[in-house]
Amino acid sequence: MYVAKNKEQAPFIHHLKRLAELTGLQLTTEQMDELLRISAFNLEARYPDENRTFRQKCTKEFTEDELKKIKETFQWLKSML
């Protein structure tokens, strides 16, 4: 979306809410919160020593629930293309 709209490479950032804003998407508060939450996974994965509590939350049930939410968000974003 960003590339098509701006005719340039998207910025090299992992902040999904900011990327969505740059595309001009109209996001609900719930969608913004979801993108922020998903972005936090990236930070936890890249900097695991910063907060070890994240790994403790990653039970099978937690992971399955999060993957379901992420897939739903991905499908919504894909539908916007």
N, C-alpha and C positions, 0 to 999 in steps of 0.2 A: 504494500500500500504506500509506504513512504517513498520508495524508489519511483513508483509510477506517478505519484503526485508531484514530487520535487525534482525528478530527473537527476538524482544524485544518490550515491551510496548512503545507506542508513548509517547513523553513527555507531561506533563500536562500543556499545554499552549493553549492560545486562538488565537495566532497570526497565522492566516491561511496561509499567504505567507511563513512564516518560516516553518510551517508544510509541505507545498507543496515542499519547497526547500529540506527538509530533506528526502523526498521520491525520489528525483532525477527527479521530473517532469520538463520538459522543458516548461517554461511559457513565453508567449509573454508579452510585456510591458502592454498591455491592461488587460490580465489575472492577472498579478501581482497587477495592480491598483485596479481591481475588488476585489481581496482577501483582500487587505488593507482596502478598503471601507467597506466591509462586517465586517471585524474585528472591525472597529470603532463602529459598532452597538453594539457589545458586551460591549465595554467600556462605551458607553452612557447608556446602560441598567444597568450595574453594579454600575456605579458611576453617578447617575442622577444629583446630586448637582454640579458636576464639570462644566457642561455646559448645562444650561437650554434652550439654543437656539435650541438644537436638537428637543426637544418636540414641539417647535413652528413650525418646518418644517414638522412635521408629519401629514400632511393633508391626506385625503382619497386618493387623486390622487398621492401624493408623496409615500405613503405606498404601493399602488397597483403597481406603477412603480418599486419600490425597490424590492418588493416580486417577481415580474416577473424576474428581473435581477438575483436575488439570486437563483431562481429555475433553470434558465438557467445555471448558474455556477455549481449548484449541479448536474444537468444532465451531464454536461461536465466531472466533477470529477468522477461521477459514471461510465461514459463510459471508464474511464482510468483504472478501476479495472480489 
